[in-house]
């Protein structure tokens, strides 16, 4: 399988060179696409420099900061247009451990998508405060209750998607941002009866920089879940 790891960035100059290095140490055949929102700290320039000597590292620069969801959608489109079989979502800040990527890749062969899950047996979080845990666990419980599917980790962003799955869920029309972007992707896959699996991961607090989580992102997820329930639950799989 031809696999692309999509990493959205905004001001991640301290993390991105190390992340690229660690991912390629684990599997030198993996391609990495950094989707950078014109970071003022020069993240894009660093990635471009790495890519000049490493053909498996790619940069997709966007004119302005438009949010995580739109960055991933741009990365999905780039990956599909360039004939990748599997596309992985991965954070730049090491909260998603590169070592767990190998487990996720191993699981995708016979599945349509893989969810890196903090809340199945073997999954965990490290160095989180009480409020962060409450928001994350509560968000997944809330989504499970409203949307009616037994997925454990709705909000996590360390996921693998086969190309056919993304096309089948009509990924270009995903409209959510923040936490709810991940919820909507998973809900579309479940509604359309794609075959997925949750694989345990360890989620660590970011090594460098500040979290981009905000109250606005959390609030959007709480009301958008209801919109998803009543706009997507009658749709059938979109022909590929």
N, C-alpha and C positions, 0 to 999 in steps of 0.2 A: 504493500500500500504506500502511496505517495502522501506523506503527512506534512501539514503546515501548522505551525504553532503561531497563533495570532496574539500579539502583545500590544494593547493600547498604552500609550504613554502621554503624560503631561508633566514636565519637570521631573524626569527620572534619570538624570545624567549619572548619578552615583550608583544606581542599581543596574541599569540596562547592560553595561559591558560585562558585569559579573554574571548576570542572568544568562546572557548569550553563551558565555564561556561554560557555565555549569550545564546548561542544556545540551550543548554539543559534546561535552565530555561524556555524558550518559549515552548519547546516540549521535554520532557524527553525520548520519544521513538525514537528520531532521532539518527541515527548512524553517526559518523563523521570519515572520513578517511583523515588523514594528510599525504600528499605525500611530503616527505622532501628530498631535494637534498644534503644530508650530510652537513647541515649547520654548519659552524665552530663555531657558537655561542652556540651550544648545543640545538637548537630547538627540534631535534629528541629525545634527551634524556629526555627532559621535557614531550613530548607527550607520550613516552614509559612509563614514571613513572605514568602519569595520567591513561593510559590504563591498568596498572597493577591492579588498583582498580576500574576501570570503564569499563565494558565489551562492552560498546557502542562506545568507543574511540579506533581507530585503527591507526597504523603507518605503512606506506609503505616507506621504506628507499631506496634511489637510490644512486649509487656509486659516482655520480658527478653531477654538475649543468649542465643540458641539456636544460633548457628553460621551459616556462610555458606550451606550447602546449604538449610536450612530457610527462610532469608531469600529465596533465589532461588525456591524452590517457592511461597512466598507471593506473590512478585512475578509468577510465571508465572500463577498462578490469577487474580490481580487483572487482569492483562492480557487473559486469555482471557474473563473475565466482562465486561470492558469493550470487547470486540469489536475488539481489535488483531489485525492480520494477521501481524505479525512482532514477536518479542520478542528484545531484545539483552541479553546479560550484559556488564556493564562495571564495572571497579573504580573506586572513588572517588579513588584516590591518584595518578592520572596515570601509573601503570605501563602502562595502556592509553591510547595517544595518541588524542585525539579526531580528529585528522586521518586516522587509519587507519579510523575508523568509516565514512567515506564509501566507501572501497574495499569494505568488507564489505557495505554496503547495496547497492552496485552489483551485487555478485555473487549476491545472494540471489534475484533475480527468477525465475531458472530452476532453482533448487535448493531442496531441502527444508531444508537447514541449511548454515551456513558456519562453519568453524573458523578463527579468527584464529591463524595458525601462525608460531611463531618458527623452525621447523626445516625449512621448505621454502625453495627458492631465493628470495632477496630478503628473507627473514625474519631477525631478529637480536635480540640482547639487548644492553643498554647498562648499564655500571657494575655488573656482577655480579662477585662474587668467585668463586674456583675452586669452593668447596664448593656454592654456590648453583647454579652451572652443572651440577655433577656430579649433584646431587639431581634437577634438572629434566630433564636429558637422560637420566640413568639411569632415572628414573621412566617416561619415554615409551618407552625401549627395552625396559624390563621389561614394560610393558603390551602393547606390540606382540608381544613374544615369547609371553607367556602367553595373550593373548586372540586372537591369530592374524589380526589385520587390519593392513594396511600404513599406517595413519594415523601421521603423523610427530609431531604435538603432541597428546598425550593429556591432559596436565595443565593446559593453558592455559585461562583463563577468559574470553576475549574472543570470544564466539560469538553467532551469530544463529540463531534457530529460527522456522520458520513455525508458526503455531498448530496446524495439522493434524499437524505432526511431533510436537510436544509431547504432543498427545492420543494419537497413535498409539504413542508409546513408553511410555504410561502413566506420565507424569512424576510423578504424585502418589505413586507407590509407590517412587520413588527414595529409598534409605535411607542412602546414603553421605554423608560430610561431607568437608570439606577438599579436598585434591588429588583424592581418589577420587570426589567428587561429579561433577567434570568428566569423569572417566574413565567413570563409569557412564552419564551422559547420552549420551556418544558411542558407547559400546558398545551401548546399547539402540537407538540409531539405526542402527548398522551391522548388528546382528542382525536387525532388522526391515526391512532393505534399503531404507532411505531414501537418497536421492541427495544426498550432501554434497560439499563442496569445501573444501580448505585454501587460504586466501589469506594471503600473507605480511604480517606486521606487525613493527614494532619495539617490543620490550618494554623499557621504561625503569624503573630503580629508582625507588621512590616519592619524591616531592618533599619531603613533610612528614610527620613522624610516624615510627612504627616499624612494621616488618613484623609481620603477625600469624601468620607461619609458625612452626610448632613441630615438635619431634621427634615428638610424638604424632600430628600430622596426617600426617607422612611415613610413620610406622610403620603407621598405619591403611591407607594406600594399598597398601602391600606385601602385607598379608595379605588385604585386601578384594578385590584383583584376582582371586585364586583363587576366592573365593566367587562373584564375578560370572561367572566362566567356567563354573562348574558349576550355577548357578541360572538363568542367562539364555540360554544358548546353545541351548536346545531350544524356546524360546518363539517363536511366530510373531507376525506383526503383529496388533495388537489392532484390531478393527474400529472405525472412527470413526463 
